Amino acid sequence: MKPFKIVLLFLFTTTLLFSATNILKNVEVIKGELRLQFSNSCDKSQIKQMTLSKPFRRVFDFKNTRLASKNLSKNLSNSLRIAQYRPDIVRIVVQNDIPYSCTPYKPIFTKTEYHIPLPKSVNVLPATRYKKPKVKIKLTDKKTVKRKIKSKEIKKLQKTSVRSHANDLIVIDAGHGGHDSGAVGGGKKEKDLVLSVAKKVAKELKKRGYPVHLTRKSNRFLKLSQRTNIADKKGSVAFISIHANAVEKKHSNKVHGVETFFLQNTRDAKSQRIAARENAAVLKGAGSKLSKRVIIDSVLNGPKIVQSNKLAIDVHRRIMTNLHSQYKGVKDGGVRHAPFYVLVGASRPSILVEVGYISHPKERKRLFTSNYQRLLAKGIAEGVDNYLNNRKKEIDF
């Protein structure tokens, strides 16, 4: 009887091990992203990231994962490598000539996918897969052919060039203001920092042909209803709220970085804490029943969430690229979701950017320099521009 129990225990344990293993089923490059599809839910805690140099490589190790086939990477460029690194680890390597930053993410409405943004240099198939068609051209026709090719190229450039954004109003919201200082660190106030950044964002967007409206241009406090209704009343295409983060003094030297949020409920304790701190000010005077009803309606508004997520990814990616170009050690806090009430009222893509931690001495010093603010603003403007250009292509404007 005892040997029988041992056999049963072995079979049960083996079954658990194999059932818990995730299978990487499919890999493809779409819209500049490496999109991975798994058999089971993709747990971020099972993914380890690291970078290697000479040449620069970004490495992703997926623990407790197996490849469905050794041929998954056959249609990818030579700069992308996928292999069964260990029996229970799948390794993905993205090689690039220069370091690049990216923010991998899980799409909202699927648990089995994981997307990794790629640098432009690896967004194509191997050169061997592109074969030029063999076309015989008579010598007398060569000049005519060259003219036709040049004409087609010009038309293509005209078609794909950036369209006018004269009607794409962007609303920029500088958080806090007036009696509400927001976070305070080293004698510096969040309300002053975010207003300065907001004005620089407006300047960068105007350079790109966008009309811009600032919810506040001076040191004044706005109620929740005022902030959330402006974007709709003005008919904007995007709403961006700018804030700065903070932690308790005992953690001030450890916690830093840039984070970008879009509206959605979350169980993440850190995101809940950040949202609670920001909500404390804007909810003054707002009815609790109204707030709950509005946020529920907003969270259930699927298309808005999807577009807000895309906007957050584009903005965050460009912020980090700009900051990393001149500053070392800027932490990438990633794209996250949380129930920020300031994002509730606008029925259009809305995000909240936490530009850094005012409680962190080194980051605070950077945040209050003109150049650092300029790079933040440039990143936000570039992200908005990328998002809207891609959005227009999607819906055939």
C-alpha positions, 0 to 999 in steps of 0.5 A: 500500500505504501509504494502505491501512495508514493506513486500517487504522490509522484504523479500528483506532483508531476502533474502540478509542475507541468500544469504550472509551466507556461508555454510561449505559443507565438511571437510576432512583430507588430507596430514596433512591438515584439508581441508574445502570446502564452498558453496561460496568464503571464505573471510579471513576477516571473519575468526578469530583465537585465542589460548587457553591453558591447554590444548593447543587449536587453535581456528578458528571462521568462521563468517556468516557461517553455517554447512551443516550437524552436522555430518561433523566431524564424521570421524575426530579424537577426537582432532578436533571439529567442531560445530555451535558455534552461529547461524552465527558462525562455530567454529573449535578447534584443540587440541594438547598436546603442542603448535604448529604454522601453516599457514592456506591458501586458495589454488590458483585455488579455492576460496571456500576452506580453508586449515589448517595444522595440528600437526601430533597427529591429522592426524588420524581417531578416534581409534574406527574406526580402527578395527584389523582383527580377524585372528586365528593363530595356536600356531605352526605358531606364530614364522613364522608370527612374522618373516613375519611381521618384514620382511614387516616392514623393507621393508616398512621402506626402501621404505618410507625412505628419498631418496638421493638428490645428484642430487637435486641442490638448488640455494640460492640467497642472496639479494642485495650486493655491492653498493646496501645495501638493507634495513638499520636499526641501522647501520646494512645492509640487504646485510650483514644479508642475505649473512650470513643467505644464507651461513648457509642455504647452510650448513644446506642443505649440511648436508641433502645431497643437492648440493647447489649453492650460487648466491653470496658468497661475497659482490658483486652486481648481475643484475636481469638477473644474479640472475634469470638465474642461477637457470635454467643454473645450472638445480636446483630444487628450487630457494630461495631468501633471504631478510630482510624487513623494514618500515618507522621510524615512524612505526619501533617499530610496524611492525615486523615478518617473511613472505614468498612470491611466485610469483603472481600478488596481490592487497594487498597493503602491498605485493605490497609495499614490492615487489616494494622496493625489485624490485627497486634494481634488475630492474636497467638496465633491460628493462621494456618491457622484464620485463613485458613480462617475468613476464606475462609469468611466472604468466601464468605458472600455475604449477610453481605457484602451486609448488612455493606455496607449497614450500613457505608453507613448508618452512614458516611452518618450519621457524616458528616452529624453531623460536618459539621453542626458541624465544617468540613473533616472528610474523608469517607474513604468506605465501603471493604472490607478483610480485617479479621480482627476482622470474620471470626468474627461470622456477622452484619452486621459493620463496622469504623469508623476514626473518624479519624487520631490522627496528624493534629494537628487531627483528634486534638484534635477526636477527644479532645473530648466533643462530637466523640465525641458526634457520632460516637456519634450518627452510628453509632447513627442509622446502625444504626437506619436499617439495621435499620428498612430491613432489617425492612421488606425482610423484612416483620417 
